[in-house]
Amino acid sequence: MKNEKFLLLLLALVQFAHIIDFMIIMPLGAQFMDIFQISPQQFSLIVSSYALSAFVMSLLGALFIDRFDRKKILLNLFIGFALGTIACSMATGYLSFLAARCLTGAFGGMLSALVLSIVADSVPFERRSSAMGIIMTAFSVASVVGVPTGIFLAAEFSWRMPFAAVGFLALFGCILIYKYIPSMTGHFNTEKGVSSPWSVIANIAKNKNQRSALLFSTALMLGHFTIIPFIAPYMQLNIGFSDHQVAYIYLAGGTLTVFLLPLFGKIADKVGNAQVFTVASFFALFSIWVLTNLGTVSIVLALVVTSSYFVVSSGRSVPATTMVTSVVSPESRGGFMSVRSSVNQLALGLASLISGSIVVKNSSGTLDNYEYAGYVAIIMSLVAVGIAWRLKLNDTGVE
């Protein structure tokens, strides 16, 4: 595509809306447990329901996603996502909210895979980590702008407001996609042609490198999301953050990653993806341990700890994503990335359920056993580092 930067910014908008929708659940965890009168286990089900729904739909999507114009698939998924998020804002109780999260996850889970496929199709490998850094900066912007705004809206008005705002933002994004993104069918124009629906699954079954990439993604997700759902509730219930102050976690961490994620991408392009991933992961081990063993400290020190985790966990995701997109050729990349998204969502749901089964709320209202969730995350992070060095990157073809 000629206007590469504009395409990346528009795809970053899609990621921005998708990430806010997913992230806003976690800082509102303490409120949901109070409003819906639910336990930490039931709260973890809210997080995992989105992920498990995304798992099922992404797996089904792998069978057809490479058969169509990328633009048309992106537009239809984003419309479904917008309507699902608006449905969340209209939920009347815990069960209806859970159902709306499942609906949103069905569309949202596939969005991430499609965005990454479009980037991989459109940007040459030698510049792809930099492009991924731009796309993944959406996470940082969501943290700096979206999540604090959502927390403010929830605290000042109602928990419904953040979901309504994201839903209507997504509808605006749909208009931009329809009007400004051209048809994207370059993945049809390879020597092999478009892969048949079942060949995507067959290729993964017989290709050890692709299976390793999926295992790598699974380990990394478990290394992230075993602790992420309870960061905000832990800071509120154990450290003493107020409903408004919890926004500082995302504001501080997100601001740092806005500036540093593109740098991670540029360094990975020059030094090597596996090398940068490994270094960032080892810093992440220390950060996870400190975060999940944090005692009674000042809010300022707590923000230093959470911000360090934001930086290293997000930073290692940039080279990790580049490596995974580069183990498959363009004609079957969409299907593979959809399977990868499905596996990621399953791992995310599993991680949330694991943390929900470990972390408990005691009689004084604080959370116990968070450190054990951290140990699980540390072990899986080490597993991910080991797999990263076994991946073979053999990428060909650019739209």
C-alpha positions in Angstrom: 0.0 0.0 0.0 1.3 3.4 -1.0 0.4 5.4 2.2 1.9 2.9 4.6 2.0 5.3 7.6 -1.7 6.2 7.3 -2.6 2.5 7.1 -0.6 1.8 10.2 -2.3 4.6 12.1 -5.8 3.4 11.1 -4.9 -0.2 12.1 -3.5 1.3 15.4 -7.0 2.9 15.9 -8.6 -0.6 15.5 -6.1 -2.0 18.1 -6.7 1.0 20.3 -10.5 0.4 20.5 -10.0 -3.3 20.9 -7.4 -3.0 23.7 -9.4 -0.4 25.7 -12.4 -2.7 25.6 -10.4 -5.5 27.0 -8.3 -3.5 29.4 -11.0 -1.5 31.0 -12.4 -4.6 32.7 -9.4 -5.0 34.9 -9.1 -1.6 36.6 -12.9 -1.8 37.2 -12.5 -5.2 38.8 -13.0 -4.0 42.4 -16.2 -2.1 41.3 -17.6 -5.1 39.4 -17.0 -7.3 42.5 -18.9 -4.8 44.5 -21.7 -3.9 42.1 -22.5 -7.4 40.9 -21.7 -8.9 44.4 -19.3 -11.5 42.9 -16.1 -13.2 44.0 -12.6 -13.0 42.5 -13.3 -16.3 40.7 -16.5 -14.8 39.1 -14.6 -11.7 38.1 -11.9 -13.8 36.5 -14.8 -15.5 34.5 -15.7 -12.1 33.0 -12.1 -11.8 31.7 -11.9 -15.4 30.5 -15.4 -15.4 28.9 -14.2 -12.8 26.4 -11.0 -14.8 25.7 -12.7 -18.2 25.4 -15.3 -16.8 23.0 -12.5 -15.2 20.9 -10.7 -18.6 21.0 -13.7 -20.4 19.4 -14.4 -17.7 16.7 -10.7 -17.2 15.8 -10.3 -21.0 15.3 -13.3 -21.0 13.0 -12.1 -17.8 11.3 -8.8 -19.5 10.4 -10.8 -21.6 7.9 -12.0 -18.7 5.8 -10.0 -15.5 6.6 -7.6 -15.9 3.7 -10.4 -16.4 1.2 -11.6 -12.8 1.3 -10.4 -9.2 0.8 -8.7 -8.2 4.1 -10.6 -4.9 4.1 -14.0 -6.5 4.0 -13.2 -8.9 6.8 -11.8 -6.0 8.9 -14.8 -3.8 8.4 -17.3 -6.6 9.2 -15.4 -7.7 12.3 -15.1 -4.1 13.6 -18.8 -3.5 13.1 -19.6 -6.6 15.2 -17.1 -5.6 17.8 -18.7 -2.1 18.1 -22.2 -3.5 18.5 -21.0 -6.0 21.1 -19.3 -3.3 23.2 -22.5 -1.2 23.1 -24.4 -4.3 24.3 -22.0 -4.4 27.3 -23.1 -0.9 28.2 -26.7 -2.0 28.2 -26.3 -5.1 30.4 -28.8 -5.4 33.3 -26.7 -7.7 35.5 -23.8 -10.1 35.9 -25.2 -12.8 33.5 -26.3 -10.4 30.8 -22.9 -8.6 31.0 -21.1 -12.0 30.7 -23.2 -12.8 27.6 -22.3 -9.4 26.1 -18.6 -10.0 26.8 -18.8 -13.3 24.9 -20.4 -11.5 21.9 -17.7 -8.8 21.9 -14.9 -11.4 22.2 -16.3 -13.3 19.2 -15.5 -10.3 17.0 -12.6 -8.7 19.0 -10.5 -11.8 19.1 -10.2 -12.0 15.3 -9.5 -8.3 14.9 -6.0 -8.5 16.4 -5.0 -11.5 14.2 -6.3 -9.6 11.1 -4.5 -6.4 11.9 -1.2 -8.2 12.4 -1.7 -10.1 9.1 -2.3 -6.9 7.2 0.9 -5.4 8.7 2.9 -8.5 7.8 1.4 -8.4 4.2 2.1 -4.8 3.7 5.5 -4.0 5.4 8.8 -5.7 4.3 10.4 -7.9 6.9 13.4 -5.6 7.4 11.1 -2.8 8.6 8.4 -5.0 10.2 9.4 -4.8 13.8 9.3 -1.0 13.6 5.8 -1.2 12.1 4.8 -3.7 14.8 6.1 -1.1 17.3 3.7 1.5 15.9 0.7 -0.9 16.0 1.6 -2.0 19.5 1.9 1.6 20.7 -1.9 1.5 20.5 -1.6 -0.4 23.8 0.4 2.4 25.3 -2.0 5.1 24.0 -4.9 3.1 25.3 -3.2 3.0 28.7 -2.4 6.7 28.7 -5.6 8.1 27.3 -8.3 5.4 27.0 -8.1 3.6 30.3 -7.8 6.6 32.6 -10.6 8.3 30.7 -12.7 5.1 31.1 -11.9 5.0 34.8 -12.9 8.6 35.1 -16.2 8.0 33.3 -17.0 5.0 35.4 -16.2 6.8 38.7 -18.0 10.0 37.8 -21.0 8.6 35.9 -21.4 4.8 35.6 -19.5 1.7 34.7 -21.6 1.6 31.5 -20.1 4.8 30.1 -16.7 3.5 29.1 -18.2 0.7 27.0 -20.7 3.0 25.3 -17.8 5.4 24.5 -15.6 2.6 23.0 -18.5 1.3 21.0 -19.2 4.6 19.3 -15.5 5.2 18.7 -15.4 1.8 16.9 -18.4 2.8 14.8 -16.5 6.0 13.8 -13.5 3.8 12.9 -15.7 1.7 10.7 -16.5 4.8 8.7 -12.8 5.5 8.2 -12.0 1.9 7.2 -14.8 2.0 4.6 -13.8 5.3 3.2 -10.0 5.3 3.2 -8.6 1.7 3.2 -8.4 0.2 -0.3 -9.2 -3.3 -1.2 -6.4 -5.6 0.1 -6.1 -8.8 -1.9 -2.3 -9.0 -2.3 -2.2 -12.3 -0.4 -4.1 -13.8 -3.4 -1.2 -12.9 -5.7 1.5 -15.3 -4.6 2.9 -18.3 -6.5 1.0 -20.8 -4.3 -2.3 -18.9 -4.5 -4.7 -18.8 -1.7 -4.5 -21.7 0.7 -7.6 -23.9 1.0 -9.4 -23.6 4.4 -8.3 -26.9 5.8 -4.7 -26.6 4.5 -4.0 -23.9 7.2 -4.7 -26.5 9.9 -2.8 -29.2 7.9 0.2 -27.0 7.5 0.4 -26.4 11.2 0.0 -30.1 12.0 2.9 -31.0 9.8 5.1 -27.9 10.3 7.1 -28.1 13.5 8.2 -24.4 13.2 4.6 -23.2 13.1 3.7 -25.5 16.1 6.6 -24.0 18.0 5.4 -20.5 17.2 2.0 -21.3 18.6 3.6 -22.9 21.7 5.7 -19.8 22.1 2.7 -17.5 22.0 0.9 -19.7 24.5 3.8 -19.6 27.0 4.1 -15.8 26.6 0.4 -15.2 27.2 0.6 -17.3 30.3 3.6 -15.3 31.3 1.6 -12.1 31.0 -2.0 -12.8 32.0 -1.6 -14.9 35.0 -0.9 -11.6 36.9 -2.5 -8.9 34.7 -6.2 -9.3 35.7 -5.5 -8.6 39.4 -2.9 -5.8 39.1 -5.5 -3.1 39.5 -7.6 -4.9 42.2 -4.4 -5.7 44.1 -3.3 -2.1 44.0 -6.7 -0.9 45.2 -7.4 -3.5 47.9 -3.9 -4.1 49.2 -1.9 -1.0 48.5 -4.7 1.6 49.0 -5.3 3.1 45.5 -8.7 4.9 45.2 -11.0 4.4 42.2 -9.5 7.5 40.6 -5.9 6.8 41.6 -5.9 3.4 39.8 -5.9 5.4 36.6 -2.3 6.5 37.4 -1.1 2.9 36.9 -2.1 3.0 33.2 -1.2 6.7 32.8 2.4 6.3 34.1 3.1 2.9 32.5 1.4 3.8 29.2 3.3 7.1 28.9 6.6 5.3 29.2 5.7 2.6 26.6 4.4 5.2 24.1 8.0 6.4 23.8 9.8 3.1 24.3 7.8 0.6 22.2 8.9 2.1 18.9 12.5 2.0 20.2 12.1 -1.7 21.1 11.0 -2.3 17.5 13.9 -0.4 15.9 16.5 -2.1 18.2 15.0 -5.5 17.3 15.3 -4.7 13.6 19.0 -3.9 14.0 20.1 -6.4 16.7 17.7 -9.3 16.3 14.3 -10.2 17.6 15.3 -13.2 19.7 18.0 -11.2 21.4 15.8 -8.3 22.3 13.0 -10.6 23.4 15.4 -12.5 25.7 16.8 -9.4 27.4 13.4 -7.9 27.9 12.1 -11.2 29.3 14.8 -11.4 31.9 14.0 -7.9 33.1 10.4 -9.0 33.2 11.1 -11.8 35.6 12.4 -9.4 38.2 9.5 -7.0 37.6 6.9 -9.8 38.0 8.4 -11.0 41.2 8.5 -7.5 42.8 5.0 -6.6 41.6 3.4 -9.8 43.0 5.3 -9.7 46.3 4.7 -6.0 46.9 3.9 -5.2 50.5 2.6 -1.9 52.1 4.4 0.8 50.1 3.7 4.3 49.0 1.6 4.9 45.9 4.7 6.5 44.1 6.8 3.4 44.7 3.9 1.1 43.6 3.7 3.2 40.3 7.4 2.7 39.7 6.9 -1.1 40.0 3.8 -1.3 37.8 5.4 1.0 35.2 8.5 -1.1 35.0 6.3 -4.1 34.3 4.4 -2.3 31.6 7.6 -1.4 29.8 9.3 -4.8 29.8 6.2 -6.9 29.2 5.1 -4.7 26.3 8.6 -4.3 25.0 9.1 -8.1 24.7 5.8 -8.4 22.9 7.1 -6.4 19.9 9.9 -8.8 18.8 7.8 -11.7 19.8 5.0 -10.7 17.5 7.4 -10.1 14.6 8.8 -13.6 15.0 5.4 -15.2 15.0 4.2 -13.4 11.9 7.4 -14.5 10.1 7.1 -18.2 10.3 4.5 -18.4 7.6 4.1 -17.2 4.0 1.5 -14.5 3.0 -1.0 -16.8 1.3 -1.8 -18.6 4.5 -0.7 -15.9 7.0 -4.2 -14.7 7.8 -5.4 -18.2 8.7 -2.3 -18.9 10.7 -2.6 -15.7 12.6 -6.2 -16.4 13.3 -5.2 -19.8 14.7 -2.5 -18.0 16.7 -5.1 -15.5 18.0 -7.4 -18.4 18.9 -4.6 -20.1 20.8 -3.7 -16.8 22.5 -7.2 -16.3 23.6 -7.4 -19.8 25.0 -4.2 -19.2 26.9 -5.5 -15.8 28.1 -8.7 -17.4 29.4 -6.8 -20.2 31.0 -4.4 -17.7 32.6 -7.3 -15.7 34.0 -8.9 -18.9 35.4 -5.6 -20.0 36.9 -5.1 -16.6 38.6 -8.8 -16.6 39.7 -8.3 -20.0 41.4 -5.1 -18.9 43.1 -6.0 -15.3 44.3 -8.5 -15.2 47.1 -10.2 -12.3 49.0 -9.8 -12.6 52.8 -12.1 -11.5 55.5 -10.4 -8.1 55.8 -11.1 -7.4 52.1 -7.6 -7.7 50.7 -6.2 -10.2 48.2 -4.0 -13.1 49.2 -1.8 -15.5 47.2 -1.0 -13.1 44.4 2.7 -14.1 44.7 1.9 -17.6 43.6 0.3 -16.3 40.4 3.6 -14.4 39.9 5.6 -17.6 40.2 3.5 -19.2 37.4 4.1 -16.2 35.2 7.8 -16.4 35.8 8.0 -20.1 34.9 6.1 -19.6 31.7 8.2 -16.6 30.8 11.3 -18.8 31.0 9.6 -21.4 28.8 8.9 -18.7 26.2 12.6 -17.6 26.1 13.6 -21.2 25.5 11.2 -21.6 22.6 12.1 -18.3 21.0 15.6 -19.5 20.1 14.1 -22.5 18.3 12.0 -20.5 15.9 13.1 -20.3 12.3 12.1 -17.1 10.5 11.5 -17.8 6.8 9.3 -14.9 5.6 8.5 -14.2 1.9 6.3 -11.9 0.0 5.0 -8.4 0.6 1.9 -6.7 -0.7 
